[in-house]
Amino acid sequence: MDKQSSGIKPMIITYLVFGIAMAYLESAIVVYLRQNYYPNGFYFPIKILPMHIVIIEIGREAATLVMLWIVAQMSFKPFKEKFALFIFTFGVWDIFYYFWLKIFLNWPEGMFDWDILFLIPVPWIAPWLVPVIVSAGLIFAAILILNYPQRFETNILKKSEWIGEFICAALILLTFTWQTRFIVEGGIPFYYQWWLFLIAMSGGLFIFLRRFRKKQVESLESKQNEN
């Protein structure tokens, strides 16, 4: 690890603390909501909240993403480092959100408890473990980019690789939303498409690590040619 990568450690710690603090705020709001609408604990079928509360919640989620993005922009780093800081903070925020809920409400109770993950543009529903796995992957990718920026393109990946990543992300999103209408209409989630999630997650990691490795090989070949 070079001097540049070692110099990034204080920044990572700063964004780590920020993500943990943001997760505390997020989980505190959910505690208040559950106290009002699920006083006996969160469960399915879900309760339909008043429309004005839903609109406020959607706005809160959008505002949270904006805050995470703006904080990353304040690093005054090139795009790839800014993007890495954004997905790093997002991942920390998401993981510690469940950590704080466990502290406050002793929830989730089990590894595969279902949750409403997000509301934009429609409710995302899956076991809570799924977004934690995704967030762990984002943190892993972010640390590689921040520690080895020279091994990635200016925009991190090539255009074709970004397309591949978006396809993998779309497949993961599909696993979150394929039951949405059924659940909103009063159904209880009964099956998560783990097989599709694992294929999409593995594909996304493969594309990313292939770029990381390929850039390393290209750099070594360039040095050999110079010699």
C-alpha positions as CSV (number, residue, x, y, z in Angstrom):
1,M,0.0,0.0,0.0
2,D,1.5,3.3,-1.1
3,K,1.6,6.7,0.6
4,Q,-1.5,7.8,-1.2
5,S,-3.5,4.9,0.1
6,S,-2.2,5.3,3.7
7,G,-3.1,9.0,3.6
8,I,-6.7,8.1,2.8
9,K,-7.2,6.4,6.2
10,P,-8.2,9.5,8.2
11,M,-10.8,10.4,5.5
12,I,-12.2,6.9,5.6
13,I,-12.5,7.1,9.4
14,T,-14.3,10.5,9.1
15,Y,-16.9,9.1,6.7
16,L,-17.2,6.0,8.8
17,V,-18.2,8.1,11.8
18,F,-20.6,10.1,9.6
19,G,-22.3,7.0,8.2
20,I,-22.7,5.6,11.7
21,A,-24.3,8.9,13.0
22,M,-26.6,9.1,10.0
23,A,-27.7,5.5,10.7
24,Y,-28.5,6.5,14.3
25,L,-30.8,9.3,13.0
26,E,-32.5,7.0,10.5
27,S,-33.1,4.3,13.0
28,A,-34.4,6.7,15.6
29,I,-37.1,7.9,13.1
30,V,-38.1,4.3,12.4
31,V,-38.4,3.7,16.1
32,Y,-40.9,6.6,16.3
33,L,-42.9,5.3,13.3
34,R,-43.1,1.8,14.7
35,Q,-44.1,3.1,18.1
36,N,-47.1,4.8,16.4
37,Y,-48.0,2.2,13.7
38,Y,-46.5,-1.1,15.0
39,P,-46.5,-0.8,18.8
40,N,-46.4,-4.6,19.2
41,G,-43.5,-5.0,16.8
42,F,-43.1,-4.9,13.0
43,Y,-44.8,-7.6,11.0
44,F,-46.5,-8.5,7.8
45,P,-49.1,-7.8,6.4
46,I,-48.1,-4.2,6.4
47,K,-50.3,-1.4,7.6
48,I,-51.1,1.2,5.0
49,L,-49.9,4.5,6.3
50,P,-51.7,7.8,5.6
51,M,-50.7,9.2,2.2
52,H,-49.1,12.4,3.7
53,I,-46.9,10.2,5.9
54,V,-45.9,8.1,2.9
55,I,-45.0,11.3,0.9
56,I,-42.9,12.6,3.9
57,E,-41.1,9.3,4.1
58,I,-40.3,9.3,0.4
59,G,-39.0,12.8,0.7
60,R,-36.9,11.8,3.8
61,E,-35.3,8.9,1.9
62,A,-34.5,11.2,-1.1
63,A,-33.1,13.8,1.3
64,T,-30.9,11.2,2.9
65,L,-29.4,10.1,-0.4
66,V,-28.8,13.8,-1.3
67,M,-27.0,14.3,2.0
68,L,-24.8,11.3,1.5
69,W,-23.9,12.4,-2.0
70,I,-23.2,16.0,-1.0
71,V,-20.9,15.0,1.9
72,A,-18.9,12.8,-0.6
73,Q,-18.6,15.9,-2.9
74,M,-17.1,17.9,-0.1
75,S,-14.0,15.7,-0.2
76,F,-12.7,17.7,-3.2
77,K,-11.3,14.5,-4.7
78,P,-11.6,13.3,-8.3
79,F,-14.9,11.7,-9.4
80,K,-13.9,8.1,-8.6
81,E,-12.8,8.9,-5.1
82,K,-16.0,10.9,-4.6
83,F,-18.1,8.1,-5.8
84,A,-16.2,5.6,-3.6
85,L,-16.8,7.8,-0.6
86,F,-20.5,7.9,-1.4
87,I,-21.0,4.2,-1.7
88,F,-18.7,3.7,1.4
89,T,-20.9,6.0,3.5
90,F,-24.1,4.5,2.0
91,G,-22.9,1.0,3.0
92,V,-21.9,2.0,6.5
93,W,-25.2,3.9,7.0
94,D,-27.2,0.9,5.8
95,I,-25.4,-1.7,7.9
96,F,-25.5,0.4,11.1
97,Y,-29.1,1.2,10.5
98,Y,-29.9,-2.4,11.4
99,F,-27.3,-2.4,14.2
100,W,-29.1,0.5,15.9
101,L,-32.5,-1.1,15.4
102,K,-31.2,-4.2,17.1
103,I,-30.0,-2.0,20.0
104,F,-33.3,0.0,20.2
105,L,-35.9,-2.6,19.4
106,N,-34.1,-5.9,19.4
107,W,-35.1,-6.2,15.8
108,P,-34.4,-8.0,13.5
109,E,-35.0,-11.1,15.5
110,G,-33.8,-13.6,12.9
111,M,-31.3,-13.7,10.0
112,F,-34.0,-13.7,7.4
113,D,-36.7,-11.4,8.8
114,W,-38.4,-9.4,6.1
115,D,-38.2,-5.6,5.9
116,I,-39.4,-2.7,3.8
117,L,-36.1,-1.5,2.5
118,F,-37.0,1.6,0.5
119,L,-40.0,3.4,-1.0
120,I,-38.6,5.0,-4.2
121,P,-40.1,4.5,-6.8
122,V,-42.1,1.6,-5.2
123,P,-41.6,-0.3,-2.0
124,W,-38.6,-2.6,-1.9
125,I,-39.2,-5.7,0.2
126,A,-36.6,-8.4,1.1
127,P,-35.0,-10.0,4.1
128,W,-32.9,-7.4,5.9
129,L,-29.8,-9.6,5.3
130,V,-29.9,-8.8,1.6
131,P,-29.2,-5.0,1.8
132,V,-26.5,-5.7,4.4
133,I,-24.7,-8.1,1.9
134,V,-25.0,-5.4,-0.8
135,S,-23.7,-2.8,1.5
136,A,-20.7,-4.9,2.5
137,G,-19.9,-5.3,-1.2
138,L,-20.1,-1.5,-1.7
139,I,-17.8,-0.9,1.2
140,F,-15.3,-3.5,-0.2
141,A,-15.4,-1.8,-3.6
142,A,-15.0,1.7,-2.1
143,I,-12.0,0.7,-0.1
144,L,-10.3,-0.8,-3.2
145,I,-11.0,2.4,-5.2
146,L,-9.8,4.7,-2.4
147,N,-6.6,2.7,-1.7
148,Y,-5.8,1.9,-5.4
149,P,-7.3,4.7,-7.6
150,Q,-4.6,4.2,-10.2
151,R,-6.0,0.7,-10.9
152,F,-9.3,2.1,-12.1
153,E,-10.5,4.2,-15.1
154,T,-11.2,7.9,-14.7
155,N,-14.9,6.9,-14.3
156,I,-13.9,3.8,-12.4
157,L,-15.1,1.4,-15.1
158,K,-15.4,1.4,-18.9
159,K,-18.8,2.1,-20.4
160,S,-19.4,-1.6,-21.2
161,E,-18.6,-2.6,-17.6
162,W,-20.9,0.1,-16.3
163,I,-23.7,-1.4,-18.4
164,G,-23.0,-4.8,-16.9
165,E,-23.1,-3.4,-13.4
166,F,-26.4,-1.7,-14.1
167,I,-27.9,-4.9,-15.4
168,C,-26.7,-6.7,-12.2
169,A,-28.2,-3.9,-10.1
170,A,-31.5,-4.1,-12.0
171,L,-31.7,-7.8,-11.3
172,I,-31.2,-7.2,-7.6
173,L,-33.8,-4.5,-7.7
174,L,-36.2,-7.1,-9.4
175,T,-35.8,-9.4,-6.4
176,F,-36.9,-6.5,-4.2
177,T,-39.9,-5.5,-6.1
178,W,-41.5,-8.6,-7.8
179,Q,-43.8,-9.1,-4.8
180,T,-44.5,-5.4,-4.1
181,R,-48.0,-5.3,-5.4
182,F,-49.0,-8.5,-3.7
183,I,-47.6,-7.3,-0.3
184,V,-49.1,-3.8,-0.6
185,E,-52.5,-5.4,-1.2
186,G,-52.1,-7.3,2.1
187,G,-50.1,-10.3,1.3
188,I,-47.3,-11.8,3.3
189,P,-43.8,-12.3,1.7
190,F,-43.2,-16.0,1.3
191,Y,-40.2,-16.4,-1.0
192,Y,-37.1,-14.4,-1.8
193,Q,-35.2,-15.1,-5.0
194,W,-31.8,-15.8,-3.4
195,W,-30.6,-17.6,-6.6
196,L,-31.1,-14.5,-8.7
197,F,-29.7,-12.2,-6.1
198,L,-26.5,-14.3,-5.7
199,I,-26.0,-14.5,-9.5
200,A,-26.4,-10.7,-9.8
201,M,-24.2,-9.9,-6.8
202,S,-21.5,-12.3,-8.0
203,G,-21.7,-10.8,-11.5
204,G,-21.3,-7.3,-10.2
205,L,-18.3,-8.2,-8.1
206,F,-16.7,-10.2,-11.0
207,I,-17.0,-7.1,-13.3
208,F,-15.5,-4.9,-10.7
209,L,-12.6,-7.2,-9.7
210,R,-11.9,-8.0,-13.3
211,R,-11.3,-4.2,-14.0
212,F,-9.1,-4.0,-10.8
213,R,-7.0,-7.0,-11.9
214,K,-6.9,-5.9,-15.6
215,K,-5.6,-2.5,-14.8
216,Q,-3.0,-4.0,-12.6
217,V,-1.8,-6.3,-15.4
218,E,-1.8,-3.4,-17.9
219,S,0.3,-1.3,-15.5
220,L,2.9,-4.2,-15.0
221,E,3.1,-4.7,-18.8
222,S,3.6,-1.0,-19.3
223,K,6.5,-1.0,-16.9
224,Q,8.1,-4.0,-18.5
225,N,7.9,-2.3,-21.9
226,E,9.6,0.7,-20.5
227,N,12.4,-1.4,-19.3
